[in-house]
Amino acid sequence: MGARSLQEGDWVDIFSLFDPTKCLAIGRLQGIDPSKVVGGQPLGPCWCEILVQIVMERNEQLIRPYGLLQTIEDALGAPIAWPLKLVKIHED
């Protein structure tokens, strides 16, 4: 059975830019619209908006930090922009 594509509302695993095998957090996919503004800038192509719900690697730097949000832990409960290639559907 092939993997289905990501959809708004999916629970997703967020992986590290520096170690793509390391899961940083679990969140809910909010959307993939390239024109959606997150943290003051449009997502752009191949990025998505995720609402961070569970943090595993507290000190990992955000790829696009904004305001007081600098690390994954800072982003708990907040929307962040993350590259689609580092997001996978969460498996229970």
N, CA, C and O atoms as a printed pandas DataFrame, in Angstrom:
     atom_number atom_name residue_name chain_id  residue_number  x_coord  y_coord  z_coord
0              1         N          MET        A               1    0.848   -1.191    0.000
1              2        CA          MET        A               1    0.000    0.000    0.000
2              3         C          MET        A               1    0.887    1.245    0.000
3              4         O          MET        A               1    1.778    1.361    0.841
4              5         N          GLY        A               2    0.664    2.161   -0.911
5              6        CA          GLY        A               2    1.477    3.367   -1.026
6              7         C          GLY        A               2    1.155    4.369    0.069
7              8         O          GLY        A               2    0.060    4.362    0.633
8              9         N          ALA        A               3    2.109    5.221    0.359
9             10        CA          ALA        A               3    1.907    6.251    1.368
10            11         C          ALA        A               3    0.979    7.321    0.806
11            12         O          ALA        A               3    1.123    7.740   -0.343
12            13         N          ARG        A               4    0.035    7.756    1.618
13            14        CA          ARG        A               4   -0.860    8.812    1.159
14            15         C          ARG        A               4   -0.203   10.170    1.395
15            16         O          ARG        A               4    0.717   10.294    2.203
16            17         N          SER        A               5   -0.680   11.172    0.692
17            18        CA          SER        A               5   -0.088   12.491    0.848
18            19         C          SER        A               5   -0.606   13.150    2.127
19            20         O          SER        A               5   -1.664   12.799    2.650
20            21         N          LEU        A               6    0.164   14.102    2.602
21            22        CA          LEU        A               6   -0.206   14.831    3.813
22            23         C          LEU        A               6   -1.468   15.637    3.582
23            24         O          LEU        A               6   -1.688   16.187    2.503
24            25         N          GLN        A               7   -2.294   15.696    4.618
25            26        CA          GLN        A               7   -3.525   16.476    4.556
26            27         C          GLN        A               7   -3.653   17.331    5.806
27            28         O          GLN        A               7   -3.177   16.960    6.879
28            29         N          GLU        A               8   -4.304   18.481    5.655
29            30        CA          GLU        A               8   -4.546   19.371    6.779
30            31         C          GLU        A               8   -5.205   18.594    7.916
31            32         O          GLU        A               8   -6.149   17.837    7.690
32            33         N          GLY        A               9   -4.708   18.781    9.127
33            34        CA          GLY        A               9   -5.255   18.091   10.285
34            35         C          GLY        A               9   -4.520   16.812   10.657
35            36         O          GLY        A               9   -4.726   16.272   11.744
36            37         N          ASP        A              10   -3.656   16.320    9.757
37            38        CA          ASP        A              10   -2.878   15.109   10.054
38            39         C          ASP        A              10   -1.951   15.344   11.248
39            40         O          ASP        A              10   -1.405   16.434   11.420
40            41         N          TRP        A              11   -1.782   14.307   12.065
41            42        CA          TRP        A              11   -0.705   14.292   13.058
42            43         C          TRP        A              11    0.563   13.939   12.300
43            44         O          TRP        A              11    0.582   12.988   11.518
44            45         N          VAL        A              12    1.627   14.707   12.533
45            46        CA          VAL        A              12    2.866   14.497   11.789
46            47         C          VAL        A              12    4.075   14.497   12.719
47            48         O          VAL        A              12    4.066   15.117   13.783
48            49         N          ASP        A              13    5.121   13.782   12.288
49            50        CA          ASP        A              13    6.420   13.813   12.952
50            51         C          ASP        A              13    7.269   14.860   12.248
51            52         O          ASP        A              13    7.263   14.957   11.021
52            53         N          ILE        A              14    8.001   15.645   13.039
53            54        CA          ILE        A              14    8.859   16.709   12.527
54            55         C          ILE        A              14   10.303   16.260   12.718
55            56         O          ILE        A              14   10.723   15.965   13.837
56            57         N          PHE        A              15   11.059   16.210   11.626
57            58        CA          PHE        A              15   12.425   15.701   11.682
58            59         C          PHE        A              15   13.459   16.819   11.557
59            60         O          PHE        A              15   13.177   17.898   11.036
60            61         N          SER        A              16   14.664   16.529   12.052
61            62        CA          SER        A              16   15.760   17.490   12.102
62            63         C          SER        A              16   16.368   17.738   10.724
63            64         O          SER        A              16   16.510   16.818    9.919
64            65         N          LEU        A              17   16.721   18.990   10.469
65            66        CA          LEU        A              17   17.443   19.359    9.258
66            67         C          LEU        A              17   18.866   18.781    9.301
67            68         O          LEU        A              17   19.432   18.429    8.265
68            69         N          PHE        A              18   19.432   18.688   10.505
69            70        CA          PHE        A              18   20.825   18.268   10.668
70            71         C          PHE        A              18   20.968   16.753   10.736
71            72         O          PHE        A              18   22.006   16.208   10.361
72            73         N          ASP        A              19   19.921   16.064   11.217
73            74        CA          ASP        A              19   19.895   14.603   11.274
74            75         C          ASP        A              19   18.483   14.159   10.909
75            76         O          ASP        A              19   17.638   13.989   11.788
76            77         N          PRO        A              20   18.220   13.968    9.605
77            78        CA          PRO        A              20   16.855   13.663    9.138
78            79         C          PRO        A              20   16.262   12.367    9.695
79            80         O          PRO        A              20   15.098   12.066    9.433
80            81         N          THR        A              21   17.042   11.595   10.459
81            82        CA          THR        A              21   16.496   10.396   11.099
82            83         C          THR        A              21   15.978   10.710   12.508
83            84         O          THR        A              21   15.331    9.866   13.128
84            85         N          LYS        A              22   16.256   11.907   13.014
85            86        CA          LYS        A              22   15.903   12.275   14.391
86            87         C          LYS        A              22   14.577   13.029   14.427
87            88         O          LYS        A              22   14.453   14.113   13.857
88            89         N          CYS        A              23   13.591   12.446   15.102
89            90        CA          CYS        A              23   12.288   13.093   15.262
90            91         C          CYS        A              23   12.370   14.114   16.396
91            92         O          CYS        A              23   12.745   13.780   17.520
92            93         N          LEU        A              24   12.019   15.352   16.088
93            94        CA          LEU        A              24   12.112   16.447   17.050
94            95         C          LEU        A              24   10.825   16.648   17.829
95            96         O          LEU        A              24   10.849   16.972   19.016
96            97         N          ALA        A              25    9.697   16.452   17.149
97            98        CA          ALA        A              25    8.414   16.775   17.759
98            99         C          ALA        A              25    7.285   16.144   16.944
99           100         O          ALA        A              25    7.478   15.649   15.834
100          101         N          ILE        A              26    6.107   16.187   17.547
101          102        CA          ILE        A              26    4.882   15.757   16.876
102          103         C          ILE        A              26    3.950   16.959   16.860
103          104         O          ILE        A              26    3.844   17.699   17.838
104          105         N          GLY        A              27    3.281   17.135   15.737
105          106        CA          GLY        A              27    2.367   18.266   15.631
106          107         C          GLY        A              27    1.218   17.959   14.702
107          108         O          GLY        A              27    1.083   16.842   14.201
108          109         N          ARG        A              28    0.387   18.969   14.476
109          110        CA          ARG        A              28   -0.740   18.844   13.545
110          111         C          ARG        A              28   -0.475   19.730   12.349
111          112         O          ARG        A              28   -0.145   20.909   12.481
112          113         N          LEU        A              29   -0.625   19.136   11.178
113          114        CA          LEU        A              29   -0.430   19.885    9.943
114          115         C          LEU        A              29   -1.565   20.895    9.796
115          116         O          LEU        A              29   -2.741   20.530    9.784
116          117         N          GLN        A              30   -1.194   22.168    9.686
117          118        CA          GLN        A              30   -2.184   23.239    9.549
118          119         C          GLN        A              30   -2.442   23.586    8.091
119          120         O          GLN        A              30   -3.527   24.048    7.738
120          121         N          GLY        A              31   -1.438   23.361    7.246
121          122        CA          GLY        A              31   -1.637   23.670    5.838
122          123         C          GLY        A              31   -0.338   23.708    5.068
123          124         O          GLY        A              31    0.749   23.744    5.644
124          125         N          ILE        A              32   -0.472   23.699    3.740
125          126        CA          ILE        A              32    0.701   23.738    2.854
126          127         C          ILE        A              32    0.575   24.835    1.791
127          128         O          ILE        A              32    1.317   24.832    0.808
128          129         N          ASP        A              33   -0.349   25.758    1.982
129          130        CA          ASP        A              33   -0.546   26.856    1.035
130          131         C          ASP        A              33    0.698   27.751    1.032
131          132         O          ASP        A              33    1.009   28.369    2.050
132          133         N          PRO        A              34    1.420   27.829   -0.105
133          134        CA          PRO        A              34    2.665   28.608   -0.154
134          135         C          PRO        A              34    2.492   30.080    0.198
135          136         O          PRO        A              34    3.456   30.734    0.597
136          137         N          SER        A              35    1.268   30.619    0.054
137          138        CA          SER        A              35    1.055   32.039    0.345
138          139         C          SER        A              35    0.717   32.287    1.820
139          140         O          SER        A              35    0.680   33.438    2.255
140          141         N          LYS        A              36    0.473   31.227    2.591
141          142        CA          LYS        A              36    0.154   31.376    4.012
142          143         C          LYS        A              36    1.346   31.976    4.739
143          144         O          LYS        A              36    2.477   31.525    4.563
144          145         N          VAL        A              37    1.092   32.997    5.561
145          146        CA          VAL        A              37    2.164   33.667    6.296
146          147         C          VAL        A              37    2.304   33.033    7.683
147          148         O          VAL        A              37    1.342   32.959    8.449
148          149         N          VAL        A              38    3.521   32.581    7.986
149          150        CA          VAL        A              38    3.841   32.009    9.297
150          151         C          VAL        A              38    5.095   32.712    9.806
151          152         O          VAL        A              38    6.134   32.702    9.146
152          153         N          GLY        A              39    4.990   33.312   10.967
153          154        CA          GLY        A              39    6.152   34.010   11.521
154          155         C          GLY        A              39    6.580   35.209   10.700
155          156         O          GLY        A              39    7.756   35.573   10.687
156          157         N          GLY        A              40    5.626   35.826   10.012
157          158        CA          GLY        A              40    5.916   37.045    9.266
158          159         C          GLY        A              40    6.382   36.850    7.834
159          160         O          GLY        A              40    6.638   37.825    7.127
160          161         N          GLN        A              41    6.494   35.589    7.394
161          162        CA          GLN        A              41    6.864   35.384    5.992
162          163         C          GLN        A              41    6.053   34.250    5.375
163          164         O          GLN        A              41    5.671   33.306    6.065
164          165         N          PRO        A              42    5.788   34.348    4.061
165          166        CA          PRO        A              42    5.032   33.292    3.387
166          167         C          PRO        A              42    5.777   31.954    3.471
167          168         O          PRO        A              42    7.008   31.915    3.461
168          169         N          LEU        A              43    5.013   30.867    3.552
169          170        CA          LEU        A              43    5.630   29.538    3.593
170          171         C          LEU        A              43    6.520   29.303    2.385
171          172         O          LEU        A              43    7.660   28.859    2.518
172          173         N          GLY        A              44    5.993   29.604    1.207
173          174        CA          GLY        A              44    6.719   29.309   -0.022
174          175         C          GLY        A              44    6.517   27.847   -0.414
175          176         O          GLY        A              44    5.913   27.078    0.333
176          177         N          PRO        A              45    7.024   27.466   -1.589
177          178        CA          PRO        A              45    6.845   26.095   -2.072
178          179         C          PRO        A              45    7.626   25.101   -1.215
179          180         O          PRO        A              45    8.710   25.413   -0.723
180          181         N          CYS        A              46    7.074   23.914   -1.044
181          182        CA          CYS        A              46    7.737   22.799   -0.341
182          183         C          CYS        A              46    7.884   23.023    1.158
183          184         O          CYS        A              46    8.721   22.382    1.794
184          185         N          TRP        A              47    7.091   23.913    1.732
185          186        CA          TRP        A              47    7.056   24.138    3.178
186          187         C          TRP        A              47    5.629   23.935    3.665
187          188         O          TRP        A              47    4.678   23.997    2.886
188          189         N          CYS        A              48    5.494   23.693    4.965
189          190        CA          CYS        A              48    4.155   23.550    5.546
190          191         C          CYS        A              48    4.104   24.261    6.889
191          192         O          CYS        A              48    5.133   24.605    7.470
192          193         N          GLU        A              49    2.886   24.472    7.365
193          194        CA          GLU        A              49    2.657   25.056    8.685
194          195         C          GLU        A              49    2.244   23.932    9.622
195          196         O          GLU        A              49    1.332   23.163    9.318
196          197         N          ILE        A              50    2.922   23.840   10.767
197          198        CA          ILE        A              50    2.641   22.802   11.756
198          199         C          ILE        A              50    2.438   23.439   13.116
199          200         O          ILE        A              50    3.193   24.325   13.516
200          201         N          LEU        A              51    1.414   22.984   13.827
201          202        CA          LEU        A              51    1.176   23.389   15.206
202          203         C          LEU        A              51    1.855   22.346   16.094
203          204         O          LEU        A              51    1.417   21.197   16.152
204          205         N          VAL        A              52    2.916   22.745   16.780
205          206        CA          VAL        A              52    3.714   21.821   17.588
206          207         C          VAL        A              52    2.928   21.407   18.839
207          208         O          VAL        A              52    2.447   22.259   19.585
208          209         N          GLN        A              53    2.801   20.084   19.062
209          210        CA          GLN        A              53    2.011   19.564   20.177
210          211         C          GLN        A              53    2.837   18.809   21.222
211          212         O          GLN        A              53    2.578   18.935   22.418
212          213         N          ILE        A              54    3.819   18.034   20.787
213          214        CA          ILE        A              54    4.650   17.232   21.694
214          215         C          ILE        A              54    6.102   17.426   21.269
215          216         O          ILE        A              54    6.443   17.243   20.100
216          217         N          VAL        A              55    6.952   17.796   22.217
217          218        CA          VAL        A              55    8.362   18.061   21.922
218          219         C          VAL        A              55    9.233   16.924   22.459
219          220         O          VAL        A              55    9.093   16.518   23.613
220          221         N          MET        A              56   10.134   16.415   21.613
221          222        CA          MET        A              56   11.076   15.376   22.035
222          223         C          MET        A              56   12.507   15.920   22.174
223          224         O          MET        A              56   13.238   15.522   23.081
224          225         N          GLU        A              57   12.893   16.813   21.288
225          226        CA          GLU        A              57   14.255   17.376   21.279
226          227         C          GLU        A              57   14.143   18.877   21.542
227          228         O          GLU        A              57   14.017   19.675   20.613
228          229         N          ARG        A              58   14.190   19.244   22.809
229          230        CA          ARG        A              58   13.856   20.610   23.226
230          231         C          ARG        A              58   14.742   21.697   22.637
231          232         O          ARG        A              58   14.260   22.788   22.334
232          233         N          ASN        A              59   16.023   21.417   22.470
233          234        CA          ASN        A              59   16.965   22.485   22.128
234          235         C          ASN        A              59   17.265   22.643   20.647
235          236         O          ASN        A              59   18.081   23.485   20.274
236          237         N          GLU        A              60   16.623   21.850   19.793
237          238        CA          GLU        A              60   16.864   21.977   18.349
238          239         C          GLU        A              60   16.380   23.354   17.874
239          240         O          GLU        A              60   15.268   23.779   18.187
240          241         N          GLN        A              61   17.231   24.030   17.120
241          242        CA          GLN        A              61   16.887   25.353   16.594
242          243         C          GLN        A              61   15.820   25.233   15.507
243          244         O          GLN        A              61   15.833   24.297   14.707
244          245         N          LEU        A              62   14.908   26.184   15.490
245          246        CA          LEU        A              62   13.939   26.254   14.404
246          247         C          LEU        A              62   14.669   26.664   13.126
247          248         O          LEU        A              62   15.633   27.428   13.178
248          249         N          ILE        A              63   14.215   26.165   11.994
249          250        CA          ILE        A              63   14.819   26.541   10.718
250          251         C          ILE        A              63   14.465   27.989   10.386
251          252         O          ILE        A              63   15.282   28.726    9.835
252          253         N          ARG        A              64   13.236   28.387   10.727
253          254        CA          ARG        A              64   12.790   29.772   10.538
254          255         C          ARG        A              64   12.312   30.323   11.888
255          256         O          ARG        A              64   11.109   30.382   12.141
256          257         N          PRO        A              65   13.253   30.726   12.752
257          258        CA          PRO        A              65   12.833   31.285   14.040
258          259         C          PRO        A              65   12.112   32.621   13.840
259          260         O          PRO        A              65   12.361   33.332   12.867
260          261         N          TYR        A              66   11.222   32.948   14.769
261          262        CA          TYR        A              66   10.567   34.259   14.723
262          263         C          TYR        A              66   10.120   34.661   16.115
263          264         O          TYR        A              66    9.747   33.816   16.929
264          265         N          GLY        A              67   10.161   35.960   16.382
265          266        CA          GLY        A              67    9.757   36.471   17.696
266          267         C          GLY        A              67   10.537   35.768   18.803
267          268         O          GLY        A              67   11.764   35.684   18.759
268          269         N          LEU        A              68    9.802   35.264   19.799
269          270        CA          LEU        A              68   10.423   34.551   20.914
270          271         C          LEU        A              68   10.630   33.076   20.610
271          272         O          LEU        A              68   11.163   32.344   21.444
272          273         N          LEU        A              69   10.220   32.629   19.434
273          274        CA          LEU        A              69   10.332   31.217   19.068
274          275         C          LEU        A              69   11.674   30.969   18.376
275          276         O          LEU        A              69   11.866   31.316   17.211
276          277         N          GLN        A              70   12.585   30.365   19.117
277          278        CA          GLN        A              70   13.925   30.081   18.591
278          279         C          GLN        A              70   14.197   28.584   18.502
279          280         O          GLN        A              70   14.913   28.136   17.607
280          281         N          THR        A              71   13.624   27.798   19.437
281          282        CA          THR        A              71   13.843   26.351   19.475
282          283         C          THR        A              71   12.504   25.622   19.359
283          284         O          THR        A              71   11.438   26.226   19.478
284          285         N          ILE        A              72   12.581   24.327   19.126
285          286        CA          ILE        A              72   11.365   23.507   19.062
286          287         C          ILE        A              72   10.568   23.639   20.370
287          288         O          ILE        A              72    9.340   23.722   20.342
288          289         N          GLU        A              73   11.265   23.658   21.510
289          290        CA          GLU        A              73   10.559   23.792   22.793
290          291         C          GLU        A              73    9.799   25.111   22.875
291          292         O          GLU        A              73    8.673   25.150   23.370
292          293         N          ASP        A              74   10.409   26.190   22.393
293          294        CA          ASP        A              74    9.733   27.495   22.396
294          295         C          ASP        A              74    8.433   27.448   21.601
295          296         O          ASP        A              74    7.482   28.168   21.904
296          297         N          ALA        A              75    8.405   26.591   20.580
297          298        CA          ALA        A              75    7.273   26.539   19.648
298          299         C          ALA        A              75    6.121   25.659   20.134
299          300         O          ALA        A              75    5.115   25.539   19.436
300          301         N          LEU        A              76    6.241   25.041   21.313
301          302        CA          LEU        A              76    5.164   24.198   21.820
302          303         C          LEU        A              76    3.854   24.983   21.850
303          304         O          LEU        A              76    3.763   26.018   22.510
304          305         N          GLY        A              77    2.839   24.492   21.137
305          306        CA          GLY        A              77    1.544   25.153   21.072
306          307         C          GLY        A              77    1.455   26.268   20.050
307          308         O          GLY        A              77    0.435   26.949   19.954
308          309         N          ALA        A              78    2.521   26.456   19.286
309          310        CA          ALA        A              78    2.557   27.554   18.307
310          311         C          ALA        A              78    2.772   27.001   16.900
311          312         O          ALA        A              78    3.286   25.896   16.729
312          313         N          PRO        A              79    2.373   27.785   15.895
313          314        CA          PRO        A              79    2.615   27.362   14.511
314          315         C          PRO        A              79    4.045   27.674   14.086
315          316         O          PRO        A              79    4.596   28.724   14.417
316          317         N          ILE        A              80    4.637   26.727   13.337
317          318        CA          ILE        A              80    5.968   26.948   12.767
318          319         C          ILE        A              80    5.936   26.548   11.289
319          320         O          ILE        A              80    5.064   25.800   10.848
320          321         N          ALA        A              81    6.903   27.065   10.545
321          322        CA          ALA        A              81    7.102   26.650    9.154
322          323         C          ALA        A              81    8.179   25.576    9.160
323          324         O          ALA        A              81    9.189   25.702    9.851
324          325         N          TRP        A              82    7.953   24.502    8.375
325          326        CA          TRP        A              82    8.933   23.412    8.316
326          327         C          TRP        A              82    8.938   22.836    6.906
327          328         O          TRP        A              82    7.889   22.767    6.266
328          329         N          PRO        A              83   10.103   22.423    6.414
329          330        CA          PRO        A              83   10.164   21.852    5.060
330          331         C          PRO        A              83    9.366   20.549    4.973
331          332         O          PRO        A              83    9.476   19.687    5.845
332          333         N          LEU        A              84    8.572   20.414    3.925
333          334        CA          LEU        A              84    7.761   19.205    3.733
334          335         C          LEU        A              84    8.609   17.935    3.708
335          336         O          LEU        A              84    8.152   16.883    4.155
336          337         N          LYS        A              85    9.832   18.015    3.193
337          338        CA          LYS        A              85   10.670   16.818    3.097
338          339         C          LYS        A              85   11.082   16.291    4.477
339          340         O          LYS        A              85   11.570   15.166    4.586
340          341         N          LEU        A              86   10.890   17.097    5.535
341          342        CA          LEU        A              86   11.245   16.677    6.896
342          343         C          LEU        A              86   10.015   16.439    7.763
343          344         O          LEU        A              86   10.086   16.483    8.992
344          345         N          VAL        A              87    8.880   16.185    7.100
345          346        CA          VAL        A              87    7.615   15.932    7.797
346          347         C          VAL        A              87    7.036   14.629    7.286
347          348         O          VAL        A              87    6.952   14.409    6.078
348          349         N          LYS        A              88    6.634   13.762    8.210
349          350        CA          LYS        A              88    6.010   12.495    7.829
350          351         C          LYS        A              88    4.781   12.248    8.670
351          352         O          LYS        A              88    4.709   12.680    9.820
352          353         N          ILE        A              89    3.803   11.545    8.094
353          354        CA          ILE        A              89    2.589   11.205    8.843
354          355         C          ILE        A              89    2.980   10.401   10.077
355          356         O          ILE        A              89    3.760    9.453    9.983
356          357         N          HIS        A              90    2.445   10.776   11.221
357          358        CA          HIS        A              90    2.750   10.081   12.482
358          359         C          HIS        A              90    2.079    8.722   12.494
359          360         O          HIS        A              90    0.882    8.598   12.231
360          361         N          GLU        A              91    2.870    7.703   12.804
361          362        CA          GLU        A              91    2.354    6.332   12.917
362          363         C          GLU        A              91    2.113    6.039   14.391
363          364         O          GLU        A              91    3.000    6.244   15.220
364          365         N          ASP        A              92    0.922    5.563   14.716
365          366        CA          ASP        A              92    0.620    5.246   16.126
366          367         C          ASP        A              92    1.405    4.043   16.607
367          368         O          ASP        A              92    1.272    3.641   17.762
